[in-house]
């Protein structure tokens, strides 16, 4: 799991501590793409009322995106 979080962190997809509402996923995506967080939140809201899996995508991103300042654990082998 740390490999996935490391890849997200290297790509600049982290959940910031400031400007978050729930988990910081929308704020992190907005910071990475350079658009306003309210636009990402609105897009997520629109996707949740359409058939699809926006809630599942949000949950997966919540799980995979590390929090801001996350440092991967050091390997001992």
FENCORPE-V735115 format. One record per residue. N is the residue number from 1. SS is DSSP state (2 for helix, 1 for strand, 0 for the rest). PHI is phi in whole degrees, -180 to 180 (* if undefined). Layout:
BEGIN
n=N ss=SS phi=PHI
n=N ss=SS phi=PHI
END
This chain:
BEGIN
n=1 ss=0 phi=*
n=2 ss=2 phi=-65
n=3 ss=2 phi=-66
n=4 ss=2 phi=-68
n=5 ss=2 phi=-64
n=6 ss=2 phi=-64
n=7 ss=2 phi=-65
n=8 ss=2 phi=-64
n=9 ss=2 phi=-65
n=10 ss=2 phi=-65
n=11 ss=0 phi=-81
n=12 ss=0 phi=88
n=13 ss=0 phi=-97
n=14 ss=1 phi=-128
n=15 ss=1 phi=-92
n=16 ss=0 phi=-70
n=17 ss=0 phi=-82
n=18 ss=0 phi=-103
n=19 ss=0 phi=83
n=20 ss=0 phi=-94
n=21 ss=0 phi=-104
n=22 ss=0 phi=-112
n=23 ss=0 phi=-110
n=24 ss=0 phi=93
n=25 ss=2 phi=-65
n=26 ss=2 phi=-64
n=27 ss=2 phi=-65
n=28 ss=2 phi=-68
n=29 ss=2 phi=-65
n=30 ss=2 phi=-64
n=31 ss=2 phi=-64
n=32 ss=2 phi=-70
n=33 ss=2 phi=-90
n=34 ss=0 phi=81
n=35 ss=0 phi=-113
n=36 ss=0 phi=-69
n=37 ss=2 phi=-64
n=38 ss=2 phi=-65
n=39 ss=2 phi=-70
n=40 ss=2 phi=-67
n=41 ss=2 phi=-63
n=42 ss=2 phi=-65
n=43 ss=2 phi=-63
n=44 ss=2 phi=-63
n=45 ss=2 phi=-62
n=46 ss=2 phi=-65
n=47 ss=2 phi=-70
n=48 ss=2 phi=-73
n=49 ss=2 phi=-87
n=50 ss=0 phi=-88
n=51 ss=0 phi=-62
n=52 ss=0 phi=157
n=53 ss=0 phi=-128
n=54 ss=2 phi=-61
n=55 ss=2 phi=-67
n=56 ss=2 phi=-67
n=57 ss=2 phi=-62
n=58 ss=2 phi=-61
n=59 ss=2 phi=-64
n=60 ss=2 phi=-65
n=61 ss=2 phi=-64
n=62 ss=2 phi=-60
n=63 ss=2 phi=-72
n=64 ss=2 phi=-88
n=65 ss=0 phi=-79
n=66 ss=1 phi=-76
n=67 ss=1 phi=-70
n=68 ss=0 phi=-60
n=69 ss=0 phi=89
n=70 ss=0 phi=-66
n=71 ss=0 phi=-121
n=72 ss=0 phi=-64
n=73 ss=0 phi=-66
n=74 ss=0 phi=-79
n=75 ss=0 phi=-84
n=76 ss=0 phi=-101
n=77 ss=0 phi=-102
END
